[in-house]
Amino acid sequence: MWVERAGEGGSAESDNVAGAFLSREGIVGVTFQHNDFCEIVGGPHAGERGSLVTVLRLLPEVVYVVETERSGDVNVAQDDLRVAHA
């Protein structure tokens, strides 16, 4: 289980977080895993679907890069994502 330490700025740009996400290791506060297929339910890309590419940051909220079917790569907060049903 990977844990971001307080005071590190919450940046997921480090190889540790990116590597943990790509390896599908558990990361405290991160609900989804690499390549999960999700639907965007909030924000400017609501209604689009796509696969999770990476985590951009952990704090103050988890933000992912989602490779969408229509708009390409977009940044989406974890609260704006749900697992997509076929």
C-alpha positions as CSV (number, residue, x, y, z in Angstrom):
1,M,0.0,0.0,0.0
2,W,1.5,3.3,-1.1
3,V,0.9,6.4,1.1
4,E,1.6,10.0,0.2
5,R,3.2,11.7,3.2
6,A,1.7,15.0,4.4
7,G,3.9,18.0,3.5
8,E,5.1,16.6,0.2
9,G,2.6,18.9,-1.7
10,G,0.4,16.0,-2.8
11,S,2.0,15.8,-6.2
12,A,1.7,12.5,-8.0
13,E,4.5,13.5,-10.4
14,S,7.0,11.4,-8.5
15,D,8.0,8.0,-10.0
16,N,6.8,6.3,-6.8
17,V,3.1,7.3,-7.2
18,A,3.0,6.9,-11.0
19,G,4.8,3.5,-10.7
20,A,2.5,2.3,-8.0
21,F,-0.6,3.3,-10.0
22,L,0.8,1.6,-13.2
23,S,1.5,-1.5,-11.1
24,R,-2.1,-1.4,-9.8
25,E,-0.8,-1.2,-6.2
26,G,-3.1,0.2,-3.6
27,I,-2.6,3.9,-2.9
28,V,-4.3,5.5,0.1
29,G,-7.2,7.6,-1.1
30,V,-7.2,6.3,-4.7
31,T,-10.4,4.5,-5.5
32,F,-9.7,3.3,-9.1
33,Q,-6.8,1.4,-10.8
34,H,-4.8,1.9,-14.0
35,N,-6.9,1.1,-17.1
36,D,-10.2,1.0,-15.2
37,F,-13.0,1.9,-17.7
38,C,-15.0,4.8,-16.2
39,E,-17.8,7.2,-17.0
40,I,-17.3,10.9,-16.3
41,V,-20.3,12.0,-14.3
42,G,-19.4,15.6,-13.5
43,G,-17.5,18.6,-14.9
44,P,-17.0,19.7,-18.5
45,H,-16.6,16.2,-19.9
46,A,-19.7,14.6,-18.1
47,G,-21.2,11.8,-20.1
48,E,-17.9,10.7,-21.7
49,R,-16.3,7.4,-21.0
50,G,-12.7,6.3,-21.1
51,S,-9.8,4.5,-19.4
52,L,-7.7,5.8,-16.6
53,V,-4.1,6.5,-17.7
54,T,-2.4,7.9,-14.5
55,V,-2.9,9.9,-11.4
56,L,-1.9,13.6,-11.6
57,R,-2.2,14.4,-7.9
58,L,-3.4,13.0,-4.6
59,L,-4.1,16.1,-2.6
60,P,-6.2,18.1,-2.0
61,E,-8.3,15.7,-4.2
62,V,-7.3,12.8,-6.4
63,V,-7.1,13.8,-10.1
64,Y,-6.7,11.3,-12.9
65,V,-5.8,11.5,-16.6
66,V,-8.6,9.8,-18.5
67,E,-8.2,8.8,-22.1
68,T,-11.7,9.4,-23.4
69,E,-13.4,8.0,-26.5
70,R,-14.2,11.5,-27.9
71,S,-12.0,14.2,-26.4
72,G,-8.6,12.4,-25.9
73,D,-6.8,12.8,-22.6
74,V,-8.6,14.9,-20.0
75,N,-8.0,15.6,-16.3
76,V,-10.9,14.5,-14.0
77,A,-11.4,14.6,-10.3
78,Q,-12.1,11.2,-8.6
79,D,-15.5,12.5,-7.4
80,D,-16.5,13.0,-11.0
81,L,-15.9,9.3,-12.0
82,R,-17.9,6.1,-11.8
83,V,-17.1,2.7,-13.1
84,A,-18.7,2.4,-16.5
85,H,-21.1,-0.5,-17.1
86,A,-21.1,-2.2,-20.5
